[in-house]
Amino acid sequence: MKSRSFELGEFGKLCKDGRAALLMTRPEMAKNLDHTMVQITAIESGRVKPSEHYIARVTGMLGLSTKDVRAALQKDNEMRTSTGENVIPFGR
């Protein structure tokens, strides 16, 4: 199986673009969300399903389109399902 540790999922790509538009780093976003870098990386790589609260906060913080976010999360979910990865959702 191909390692996905450094790849971004579709939601992660949206987050990266949103951060870039705001000149915000991933560590800055993690601090603002009161999450660890490990949690942020797992979510953005598509390995972990984010909570609804997390999705809402990130969407608002980065000014992302709700429609685009939902589509990206669906693609990430399909990828996890097709690769057989066992993912446990978490959130604060």
N, C-alpha and C positions, 0 to 999 in steps of 0.2 A: 504494500500500500504506500502511496506517495505521502510524504510528510507535508502537512499544511501549516506547520508552525509559524512560518514567516509570510504566508499568503493572507491577503485580506479577503473577507467575504464581501458580498454586495453591500451589506449595511456598513461594514468597515470602510469601504470605498467612499460611501456617502459621508461618513463621519470625517474621514481624512480630508475630503474636498471642503466640507464645512469648516473644519479647523483651519485649513489653509486660507480660506477667504477671510477669516477673523484673525489670522496670524497667531493662532493658538497651538501650542504643542500638546501632544498626548499627555505628558505629565501634568500640564496645567489643567487639562480637562479632567483627568483623574482626581486631582485635588479638589476641583470645583464640585465634582459629583460625590466626593467622599468615598471613592473606590480605590483599589490598588491598581497598579499598572498591569499586574497579572490578570485581574478581572477584566480590565478594559481590553487587553490584548486578546483574551479568550473570546470575548463578545465580538470584537471587530474581525477576528479571523473566522467567525461563523461556527466555532466549536461549541459555544455556549449560547443558549437562547436567553436574551435579556428579558427582564421583567417589564411589565407594562409601565410601571413607574419610571424605570430607567429610560425606556423608549421615549416617553413623554418629555422627560427632562432634557435628554439629548436633542430631541427634535426642536424643542423651544430654544435651547441654549445656542444651537448652531444654525437656527433658522431654516431647517430642512422641510421639504414638502412632505406632508403626511402620506400622500399617495405614493411618492417615491420610496419613502421609508417602508411602508407596508409591502410594496412590490419587492424590495430588496430583502426584507425579512423572509418573505415567502420563498425566494430563490435560495436563501441560506438554509431554510428548513428542508427544502427539496434536496439540497446537496448533502446535508447530514443524513437524511433518510436513504439516499441512493448509495452513500458510502458505508452505511451500516454503523456509523459512529453512535455510541451511546452517550447522549448529552443530557446533563442534569441542569435545568434552569436554576438560576439563583438571582438574587437581587436584594436591595436594601429597602 
